[in-house]
Amino acid sequence: MPPSASAIDYAALANAPRLLMECELKPLQGDRFQPTGFADLGPARYTRPDGTEMLLVESAQSVANRLEMAVCQDDKRTLLSELDGLPYVKGMRNGEMLTTSYLEAHRLSSPYVLDEVWAASLAKEMGLRDNFSLNDRSISKTLFKYDPSTLLHGVWLSLKEYKDVFSGGRVRVTRSLSGFIEAEGVSPAEHGGTKFDKNLARTEENADASTGYGTIPFHRSDFVAAKTTAYFNLDLSLLRGYRLGHNVDEKQNEKFEWSDAEKLLIALALFKIQRFLKTGLRLRTACDLEPKGDGLKVKRPIGFAIPDDNSLLNECKMLVARCKQATLFAETPITEVKWQPPKREPKDKKSTADSQDGDDK
């Protein structure tokens, strides 16, 4: 397929260090919205030097997980059929799918998609050896082979059980695609409610909130904002550094052209963003947002245009086929790993001798 048939102008990104995008959002109904909260912090608020009250609506970690979910069907578990052939790892339990690497918060570094044999095989392909520097190119090639999205959303192979296999947990890949949502000019919208117990008029012993009984009033803090914006950053320099699909002996001073593998990562990243903005903005029960105005805008490089989600999905489908034909993927795109629950260690028990000593004292 000639370059002109591509939905994306890849040449416009050849020398750009980052692709910076943003989209203004608004509540789907009314003015209030519920931000993300943290157990030891509550809503994440801060103040700009100019005095503007700010609020984190969705963290980078949460947006990364939501971008992964954006390529799923309505069941939030199965990849879109158009992306058949895109590699990932599936965790199996008693012959049924338990989870996949794109559903796990730590992706390939999840105990549900790793076992002793698979971890050793993965480490061998990455060329990991203690007391030797990491072969970054071999690592990125291997990750792309078994789960390309890992190079977009990052991974740190540091699970305690497999730390020695992965050379002390040194394999750490930074997110090349990141995003967050924040609001400016915010004010709290305080409200509350009551959970009524229509049967038990008065609480009794062993019949309290912890057991589900009683009438309990509660307080909630939502927010209103002058402006809410979703920000996205695709690190193009990082993607170029992987040298995916390029020959080892290529001259670095030659004019750079994106390989099909790198184009797939770009197309997949842009598709995830567009689909997230289209279908994934119901972040919580009381936080349902939608794009405002012209939708997703490019801030850098100036003049670059992002296609719609349907065009991007077709681009991904075409590039998946190309990468498969070039044998850049695993021969079997879905790697299955059988998960076994961890064995419980027996609790320490006092020996008979200890008990006797205690009686003698």
N, C-alpha and C positions, 0 to 999 in steps of 0.2 A: 504494500500500500504506500503510495507516495506521501511525502510529508504534508502536502497541501490538504490531504484527506483527513488529517488529524483534527480533533475538536479543539486541541490546545496548541497555542503558539509557543512551543518549547524553546525556540530560538530566542524569544524575548526574555527567557529566564537563564540563559547560558552563563551570563556574567553577574547575575544578581546574587548577593549574599543571602538575602531573605525574601520571602514572599509574605508581606504583611497585609492582613485583611481585617475588616471589622464590619459589624452589622448592628445598627441601632434596633433595639427591641422595645416592646411595650406590652403591658398586661393584655391578655386576650379579652378579659372582661373587667370592668371597673378600673381602679387605680392601684389597689393594694397587691403586694406579692410577698411571699414567704422566702427569705433567703436561706442559703445553706447555714447550718449551725454546727458547732463543735462542742463536745461534752464538757470540756474545761474552759470554754470561752463564750459560748453562745454565738450570736451573730458577729461576724468579723467586720468591725467598724474601724475606720481610721479617718484622720483629718489631713487634707492637703496643706502644704505650707501657706497657701492663700486663704485658708480657713474653710474651704469647701468640705462638707461632710460626705464621706465616701462609705461604700458598703460592698463587700464581696458577695456576689449573688451565687456564683458557682466557681469552685476551685479548679485549678489545672488538673488535679488528679481525677476529679469527677468528670470533667469535660472529656478527658482522655477515654474514660470508660464509656461515656455516652457516644463518642465518635466510633468506638468499636461496635456498639450496639446498632449504630445507624446502618450498617450493612446487613442487618438481620431482617428476616421476614417478621410478620406480625407476632409470631410466637416468641420473639426475642431470644431464640435459641439457634435457629437454622439460618445459614447464609442465603442471601438472595440467589435464586436459581441462575441468574445471569452471571454470577461469579463462580459457578461450578468450575473446578479445576484450580482454584486459588488454594495453595497449601495451608494447612493448619494441623494441629495435633488434637486428637480426641481422647479424652479419658473415659475408659469403659469400666463398668461394674456389672458383673453377672450377665454379660452379653448385651447390656443396654448402655446408651450414651449417658454418662454422668455429667460431663462438662467438656468444654473445648478451650483451646488456648486463647481464642478471641473473647471468651466469656469470663476468663479469670483475670482478676485485678493485676496480678503479676505475670500474666501471660505464660511464657515458657517456664518461668521460675515459680511454678505451682506444684505442690506435691501430688495433685490430681492428674497431671500430665507428664510426670517423670517417674521412671523406675530405674533400678540399678543398671540394667542392660542398655536401655535407651540413653541414659545420662552418659554412660561410658562411650557409646557410639557417637553421640553428639560432640563430646569433648575431643574424641579422636579426629573427627572431621575438621574441628576448629584448629587442630594442631597445637593443643595446649600441652605445655611442658613446664614443670616447676623449674625455677631458676633460669628461665628464658623469657625474653620479652614476648608480649602477645603479638600474634600475627593478625592485625586488625582486618586485613583484606580477607583472610581465610575465615575469620569469625563472621564478618558481614555476609560473605558468600554462603556460608552454612545456614545462617539465620534466614536469609532470603529463600533458600532452598526449601526449608521446612515451614516457615511462617513469615512471609514478607512484612506483615503488619507489625511484627516485632521491631523492625527498623524504623517504623513511624512512631510507635508509642513507647519504645524503650523496654529494656529488660535488665535485670541484675541477677545473674545466676549465683545466688549466695545461700541457697537452702542449706541448713546445717548438715543434713544427712548426706548431701552431695558436694559439700564444700571442697573436700580433697580431690574429688573427680574434676571439678572445675577450677583447678589450680588456685585454691584458696579463696574462691569467690572474686577473682579479678575481672571476670567478664562482665562489664557494665556498659550498656549502650544507652546513650542519652536520647530523649525524645527528639525526633526531628520535626514532629508536628505537635504543637501545644496550643492551648486555648484557655480562656477564662472569661467570666462575665462579671462586670462590676457596674455599680450604679453611683451616680453623683447627685449632689444636692438632695440628700435623703433626710426623711423625717420618720420617726416611728409612728405606727398606727396601732395603738394599744387596744386590745379587746380580749374577750375571754368567753367562758362558757361553764356549763356544769354537767357532770355526769350524774344522772339521777338513778337512784335505786328505788323503784316503785314498790318493793316488797318489804325490805327490812327498814323499818322506820328509824331504828337506832342501832348503831354498830355494837357488836358484842365481841367477846373474846374470840380470837381466831376468825373474825369476820370483818376484815378491814380492807383498805385499798389494795394491799398486796395479794389478797385472795379474791379480789373482784367485787367485794361488797362495799356498800356505803354510797352516800351522795357526796361527790367531790367537786368543788369548784376549781377552775384552773385559769391561768393567765397566759395570753399569747401576745407576741410582738411581731406584727407584720410591718412593712415599710411602704412608703410612697417615695418616688424619685423624680427629679427633674429630667433625668436622662439615664437610660440603661443601655449598655453596649456590650456586645460579644466580640472578643478579640481573638484572632488566630494568627499563628506564626509558623511558617514552613521553612525550616533551615535548609536552604539549597546548598550552601557550602558543605554542610555535613553530608548530604546525599552525594554530592560530587566526590567527596573524599572516600566514599566506599568503593568507587571505581567498579561498580557492578556491571557485568557484561562487557567490560573492556579487556583487551589483551594485556598481559603482564608487561610485555616489552614495548608498549605504546610510549611514544615520546610525550613528555609532559608539556612541552612547549607548542604542541600542535593545537589547532583550533578545536576547542571542546565541543563535542556533540553528545547529547544525551543518548544513552543506550536504551533498549526496550525495557530493561529491568528498572532503570531509573525513571523512565517515563511512566511505568506502571505505578511506582510509588507516588509520583506527583499526581497522576490521575486519580488514584485511590484516595489520596489525602483530600483533594478538592471535592471528590464525590461525597466523602464522609461529611465534610463541612456543609455542603449544600443540602444533603439529605437530613442532617441533624437540624438545620434551620427550618426545614420543611416539615419534618415529622417528629422531632425529638425534643421540643421545647416545653413539654409538660414536665417540669423538673420535680414538682411536688404537688400534693393535693391543692395547696393554695399558692402555687407558682406556675401558672400557665401563660407562656409568653408567645409572641409572634413577631416577625420582622416588621419594621416600620419603614415607610418610604420606599426607597429603591432597593432595599435588601443589602446583600453582601457587596462591599466595596473594596477595591484594592488601593492601598496607600503607597506601597512600594512593590515592584517597580511601577512607576507611573505609566499608564497607558495599557497595562496588561488586562485582558478581559477574561473573566471566568465563565465558562459555559454553564448551561443549566444542568440539573441533575440527570436528566435522561440522556443528554449528549455525553456526559461524563461516564455514565454507566456503560454505554456502548463502547466508549474508548477503553474502559477497563476490560471489558469482555474481549475486545480485539487484542489488547496487550497481554492478557492472560494466555491466549492461544499462541501468541508469538513466543512468549517466554517458555511455554511448555514445549513448543517445537524446537527451541534452541537448547533444550534439556537443562534449563536453569532451575527447574523445580525437581522435587523428589519424584522418582518413577511412579510411586503411589502418592498422590497429593495429600491424602488424609492419613497421617501416621497415628495408629491406634496404640494406646498404652493401657494395660490392665491395672487399675488401681486396687490396692489392698489396704484396708484400714490399718493404721499403726497398731502394733502390739502393745497392750497395756503392761507396764512393768508392775510386778507385785509390790504391794505396800510393805514397807519395812515393819517387821513384827519383833517385839521384845523376845529375846531368847529366854529359855527356861532358867538358865543360869542367872540372868539379870533379875528375873522375878524372885528367885531364891535369895539373891543378895539383898534385894529390897526388904524381904521378910526378916532377914537376920538383923537388920540395922535397928 
